[in-house]
Amino acid sequence: MPGINWLVSESYLQMMKATITAGAVLLVALTVRSYTSPLPSRSQKDSDASTLFEKNCSTCHSKDGQAKTFKAKFNHARNLTDSEWQASVSDERLFNSISNGRGHMPAWGKKLTESEINSLVAYVRQLKK
C-alpha cells in the first residue's frame, strides 16, 4: 500500500511545518516583547527605591537614613548609614527585618512586593557612610 506511506509522510510534513511556524511566531513574539518592554534601568530602579524609602521608611529613619527625627529617637530607630552596623548585617537580615518587622519597626511584607523589598535592601546599602 504505497498510498498510505505517502499520506503518513504528507501528514508528518504538515505537522512539522505547523510546529516550526508556531515556534517561529513564538520566537518573534518574545523578541518583540524584549524590545518593547525592557527591564527598568538602574537609575529607574534607584529612583523607585528612593521613592519607596521616602514614602515608607523616612518617617523613622529620616530621608538620609541617619534616624535623626523625633519619631526615630522615640522608637530607637536604626541609623542606616552607620558603617559598622552595615558591615555586621546581611542582606538576608535586612530583607527579613523589612518583611517581618523588628522591634518597633512595622512589617512591610504584606504591603510591598518581594522586588520592592529587595530594592529597599539595595537602597539601604547605598546609604552607608
C-alpha positions, 0 to 999 in steps of 0.5 A: 500500500504505497498510498498510505506511506505517502499520506503518513509522510504528507501528514508528518510534513504538515505537522512539522511545518505547523510546529516550526511556524508556531515556534517561529511566531513564538520566537518573534513574539518574545523578541518583540516583547524584549524590545518593547518592554525592557527591564527598568534601568538602574537609575529607574530602579534607584529612583523607585527605591528612593521613592519607596524609602521616602514614602515608607521608611523616612518617617523613622529613619529620616530621608538620609537614613541617619534616624535623626527625627523625633519619631526615630529617637522615640522608637530607637530607630536604626541609623542606616548609614552607620558603617559598622552596623552595615558591615555586621548585617546581611542582606538576608537580615535586612530583607527579613527585618523589612518583611517581618518587622523588628522591634518597633519597626512595622512589617512591610511584607504584606504591603510591598512586593518581594522586588520592592523589598529587595530594592529597599535592601539595595537602597539601604546599602547605598546609604552607608557612610 
